[in-house]
Amino acid sequence: MNSLPIILTVFALLIPIVAFLNLKLSIALCVAFETLVPSVFNFSQLGIAIPFRVIYAVLFVAFIFKYRNKLDDGVDSVVVKPFLFLLIALLFLTLLQDSMPWSNQLFLWVRDFLTICILPVIIWNLSKYDRSTIKYLKNAIAVATIIACIYGLFLTQTAGINPYILQIMSSFGIEVLDTYTTNESGRLFGRIQSTFEHPMSWALYLVFISIVLFTFLNKEGHKRINYVLILLVAVNLFISGVRTGIVALVAGLAYYMVAERKFKIFFYGLMSLVLLYVVMLTFSSFNDYIMSIFDLSGQKTNVQGSSFEMRFTQFLGCLNEIRGTEMEGKGYGWTTYYMSTKGNHPIILAFESLIFVVICNSGFIGCALWIMFFFILIKVNRKLLKGHDMHIMNMLLISYLVFAVLTGEYGYMKIFSTYYSFLLSYLYSLNNDNYEFERKLQSKGSGFLSSSVSSYS
């Protein structure tokens, strides 16, 4: 009998149970669970295939229940306002779309709403009520990252075969592909996915964690654990075989260095990367691997759609696909719906760019809405933070944008919204010794305030 699904089910059930006893611990467990367990998990071991995202709704109910006496002004949704704007606008747009069943669009919309908005708004509000929430989350992220990175290193010895993911996929009836193995990818280690369902998701997670650790170094000084984590993350990002992750992180760091006017550091860092690249090429065992990572033609890795010519052909394919529905597009989540029913598109393939996804799903109106979404995110960063910290949040945003434009949007916003809310909460807590919430609670003589402040200090 396969005990792994049972163990994971018990782990998942602990999250809502603990929520009514210690909510911040429950949130930390939830963040760790998302890192260590692929998104295909569901509660089928209980006899019904309930998706994990139902847990988010339970966590929100627990939050409202525990803090019902402190929510005089309602739930602070500033951290998810950009996401809510985009989701609600796209929901209204579905009223104009008839290329796919509206029930399918609504299902996909509810799924995205639960996974993108609920956990971030809890993290933001809870960290303002009880600052020790940040400590719980930091510990959970550190432990989960160490476990996932060590497992990622282990996978370099298995030719890209992932026994943990294989067992989970087979347990939940998901088809297992061999496209990440050494033989199929032409790479030294295959394409490492660690505890994630896809190497792309793993690489994006590593990009976000790199920025989080970079922030910790800037704010907390030189702690040994941060250096250990940075080394683990950097090595895993390199061996993941996902060049987009490296490009996205470099783009984010480049923005930060320029915004902070650290031109010397930017120049020396760039030269160091070039030198490292040249040195690695001298080792025959790494030569083919490095060349495959930076192979833009796709000839060395059998990857289609990577060259500029292929991407341009796919872009034209998008314009042809929405002919007759140029303004509103084909429907919310149409690209997901198409691939689940027909497989890869004959021209656009797997819709491997955020641009392709947006054009096909929501047309030219959707393009305008997404641009507004990114501007609103920047506006929120500017409103809540200043200077250095604002640049850090924009660095996270740019890394996500570059990654999504180059690879598509396969549930990446869920990861982005989680770490966006965590990093924003962390930076905001450092810059605001006295929260507006705490001042209100103190004026009411709440005993909760004194306990939360003392636990943080």
BELKAVEN-V875570 format. One record per residue. N is the residue number from 0. RES is the residue in one small letter. PHI is phi in degrees with one decimal (none if undefined). PSI is psi as a letter, one per 40 degrees, with the letter a starting at -180 (NA if undefined). Layout:
BEGIN
N RES PHI PSI
N RES PHI PSI
END
This chain:
BEGIN
0 m none h
1 n -78.7 h
2 s -88.2 e
3 l -60.1 d
4 p -59.1 d
5 i -66.4 d
6 i -61.6 d
7 l -66.1 d
8 t -65.4 d
9 v -62.6 d
10 f -58.0 d
11 a -65.6 d
12 l -68.7 d
13 l -62.8 d
14 i -61.4 d
15 p -69.4 d
16 i -66.3 d
17 v -66.7 d
18 a -56.0 d
19 f -86.3 e
20 l -108.8 d
21 n -146.8 g
22 l -63.8 d
23 k -66.0 d
24 l -67.4 d
25 s -63.0 d
26 i -63.7 d
27 a -63.2 d
28 l -63.3 d
29 c -64.4 d
30 v -63.8 d
31 a -64.7 d
32 f -60.3 d
33 e -62.8 d
34 t -79.4 d
35 l -93.9 e
36 v -125.0 h
37 p -64.3 i
38 s -70.7 e
39 v -74.6 e
40 f -61.0 i
41 n -147.7 i
42 f -94.6 f
43 s -64.6 d
44 q -64.7 e
45 l -90.4 e
46 g 98.5 e
47 i -144.9 h
48 a -81.7 g
49 i -79.9 h
50 p -70.6 i
51 f -64.0 d
52 r -62.0 e
53 v -61.2 d
54 i -59.7 d
55 y -60.4 d
56 a -63.7 d
57 v -64.3 d
58 l -62.9 d
59 f -66.6 d
60 v -61.7 d
61 a -62.6 d
62 f -63.3 d
63 i -61.7 d
64 f -65.3 d
65 k -71.9 d
66 y -116.1 f
67 r -61.9 d
68 n -85.8 e
69 k -109.1 e
70 l -100.8 f
71 d -61.3 d
72 d -97.3 e
73 g 83.6 a
74 v -80.5 h
75 d -74.6 h
76 s -106.8 e
77 v -58.0 d
78 v -69.6 d
79 v -111.3 e
80 k -56.5 d
81 p -61.4 d
82 f -67.7 d
83 l -64.0 d
84 f -57.1 d
85 l -64.0 d
86 l -65.4 d
87 i -67.2 d
88 a -62.4 d
89 l -69.3 d
90 l -65.7 d
91 f -63.2 d
92 l -64.9 d
93 t -62.9 d
94 l -66.1 e
95 l -99.1 e
96 q -107.8 h
97 d -136.7 e
98 s -82.1 e
99 m -145.6 i
100 p -56.4 h
101 w -65.1 d
102 s -63.2 d
103 n -66.6 d
104 q -62.6 d
105 l -64.7 d
106 f -59.9 d
107 l -65.7 d
108 w -66.5 d
109 v -61.5 d
110 r -57.5 d
111 d -67.5 d
112 f -60.4 d
113 l -64.8 d
114 t -81.0 d
115 i -94.0 d
116 c -103.6 d
117 i -66.6 d
118 l -61.4 d
119 p -58.9 d
120 v -69.2 d
121 i -69.6 d
122 i -58.0 d
123 w -62.9 d
124 n -69.3 d
125 l -65.9 d
126 s -68.3 d
127 k -81.7 d
128 y -78.0 d
129 d -137.9 h
130 r -67.1 e
131 s -67.1 e
132 t -57.2 d
133 i -60.1 d
134 k -63.8 d
135 y -59.5 d
136 l -66.7 d
137 k -60.0 d
138 n -64.9 d
139 a -64.3 d
140 i -63.8 d
141 a -63.2 d
142 v -64.3 d
143 a -63.7 d
144 t -66.4 d
145 i -61.1 d
146 i -61.7 d
147 a -64.7 d
148 c -70.4 d
149 i -62.8 d
150 y -66.2 d
151 g -61.1 d
152 l -65.2 d
153 f -59.6 d
154 l -68.5 e
155 t -67.1 e
156 q -98.1 e
157 t -115.9 e
158 a 56.5 f
159 g 84.3 e
160 i -79.8 h
161 n -112.8 g
162 p -62.4 d
163 y -64.7 d
164 i -67.1 d
165 l -58.9 d
166 q -67.2 d
167 i -67.1 d
168 m -58.6 d
169 s -66.3 d
170 s -67.0 d
171 f -104.7 e
172 g 71.1 f
173 i -98.7 h
174 e -65.4 h
175 v -100.1 h
176 l -102.3 i
177 d -108.6 f
178 t -74.1 e
179 y -102.2 e
180 t -79.1 i
181 t -59.8 d
182 n -63.5 d
183 e -78.1 d
184 s -91.9 e
185 g 74.8 e
186 r -115.2 i
187 l -57.5 d
188 f -111.1 e
189 g 78.8 a
190 r -121.6 h
191 i -76.1 h
192 q -119.5 e
193 s 51.4 b
194 t -93.1 e
195 f -98.3 i
196 e -71.0 d
197 h -141.7 i
198 p -56.7 d
199 m -63.4 d
200 s -64.1 d
201 w -62.9 d
202 a -63.8 d
203 l -64.6 d
204 y -58.2 d
205 l -63.7 d
206 v -62.0 d
207 f -65.0 d
208 i -65.3 d
209 s -59.2 d
210 i -69.4 d
211 v -61.9 d
212 l -67.1 d
213 f -58.1 d
214 t -66.6 d
215 f -59.7 d
216 l -62.3 d
217 n -69.5 d
218 k -97.4 d
219 e -114.8 e
220 g 83.7 a
221 h -93.2 g
222 k -96.1 h
223 r -59.6 d
224 i -61.5 d
225 n -66.5 d
226 y -68.1 d
227 v -62.0 d
228 l -64.8 d
229 i -61.6 d
230 l -63.0 d
231 l -60.7 d
232 v -66.1 d
233 a -62.0 d
234 v -63.2 d
235 n -66.1 d
236 l -64.5 d
237 f -68.0 d
238 i -81.1 e
239 s -63.6 d
240 g 79.6 e
241 v -102.2 g
242 r -64.7 d
243 t -62.2 d
244 g -61.9 d
245 i -64.8 d
246 v -61.9 d
247 a -64.2 d
248 l -67.1 d
249 v -62.8 d
250 a -63.5 d
251 g -64.0 d
252 l -65.8 d
253 a -62.0 d
254 y -58.1 d
255 y -61.9 d
256 m -62.8 d
257 v -69.1 d
258 a -63.1 d
259 e -88.9 e
260 r 58.4 f
261 k -99.1 g
262 f -69.1 d
263 k -64.9 d
264 i -62.8 d
265 f -62.2 d
266 f -65.7 d
267 y -64.7 d
268 g -65.1 d
269 l -65.0 d
270 m -65.3 d
271 s -64.9 d
272 l -65.2 d
273 v -63.9 d
274 l -63.3 d
275 l -62.1 d
276 y -61.6 d
277 v -65.5 d
278 v -63.4 d
279 m -64.2 d
280 l -67.2 d
281 t -75.0 e
282 f -92.3 h
283 s -60.0 d
284 s -68.7 d
285 f -102.4 e
286 n -58.7 d
287 d -63.8 d
288 y -63.2 d
289 i -65.5 d
290 m -63.9 d
291 s -70.1 d
292 i -64.9 d
293 f -99.8 e
294 d -80.0 h
295 l -85.9 e
296 s -86.4 d
297 g 82.8 e
298 q -73.7 d
299 k -80.8 d
300 t -116.9 e
301 n 57.9 f
302 v -97.2 h
303 q -93.4 i
304 g 82.7 e
305 s -95.8 d
306 s -77.1 i
307 f -62.1 d
308 e -61.6 d
309 m -65.7 d
310 r -64.4 d
311 f -66.2 d
312 t -62.5 d
313 q -66.5 d
314 f -61.7 d
315 l -63.4 d
316 g -64.0 d
317 c -64.4 d
318 l -62.6 d
319 n -70.6 d
320 e -65.8 d
321 i -93.8 e
322 r -57.9 h
323 g 96.9 e
324 t -131.5 f
325 e -58.9 d
326 m -76.4 d
327 e -100.1 e
328 g 80.0 a
329 k -89.5 d
330 g 144.0 i
331 y -64.7 h
332 g 71.5 f
333 w -60.2 d
334 t -62.3 d
335 t -64.9 d
336 y -61.5 d
337 y -63.1 d
338 m -68.7 d
339 s -74.0 d
340 t -104.0 d
341 k -124.2 e
342 g 84.2 a
343 n -63.7 i
344 h -73.1 i
345 p -62.1 d
346 i -114.0 d
347 i -81.4 e
348 l 58.3 b
349 a -101.9 f
350 f 54.0 f
351 e -86.2 f
352 s -165.7 i
353 l -58.2 d
354 i -61.3 d
355 f -64.3 d
356 v -62.2 d
357 v -66.3 d
358 i -59.7 d
359 c -69.8 d
360 n -73.2 d
361 s -134.7 e
362 g 62.2 a
363 f -70.2 d
364 i -63.6 d
365 g -61.9 d
366 c -59.3 d
367 a -64.6 d
368 l -65.6 d
369 w -67.0 d
370 i -62.4 d
371 m -62.9 d
372 f -57.3 d
373 f -67.1 d
374 f -67.4 d
375 i -66.7 d
376 l -58.9 d
377 i -62.3 d
378 k -64.1 d
379 v -63.6 d
380 n -59.0 d
381 r -68.8 d
382 k -70.8 d
383 l -93.0 d
384 l -129.8 i
385 k -132.7 i
386 g 44.2 b
387 h -53.3 d
388 d -68.3 d
389 m -62.4 d
390 h -65.8 d
391 i -63.7 d
392 m -65.1 d
393 n -67.2 d
394 m -62.8 d
395 l -61.6 d
396 l -63.4 d
397 i -64.7 d
398 s -61.9 d
399 y -63.6 d
400 l -62.0 d
401 v -62.2 d
402 f -61.0 d
403 a -68.0 d
404 v -63.8 d
405 l -88.4 e
406 t -125.8 d
407 g 115.9 a
408 e -136.4 g
409 y -116.7 g
410 g 78.3 e
411 y -68.4 d
412 m -64.9 d
413 k -60.7 d
414 i -66.0 d
415 f -61.5 d
416 s -64.0 d
417 t -64.3 d
418 y -81.1 d
419 y -64.6 d
420 s -67.2 d
421 f -64.6 d
422 l -66.3 d
423 l -64.8 d
424 s -64.0 d
425 y -62.9 d
426 l -67.5 d
427 y -64.8 d
428 s -66.0 d
429 l -72.1 d
430 n -94.6 e
431 n -133.3 g
432 d -67.2 d
433 n -120.0 h
434 y -74.9 i
435 e -60.8 d
436 f -62.7 d
437 e -69.1 d
438 r -64.8 d
439 k -66.0 d
440 l -66.9 d
441 q -65.7 d
442 s -65.0 d
443 k -94.2 e
444 g 69.8 f
445 s -70.8 h
446 g -71.7 d
447 f -60.5 d
448 l -61.3 d
449 s -62.9 d
450 s -69.0 d
451 s -69.8 d
452 v -67.9 d
453 s -66.9 d
454 s -67.0 d
455 y -73.1 d
456 s -74.3 NA
END
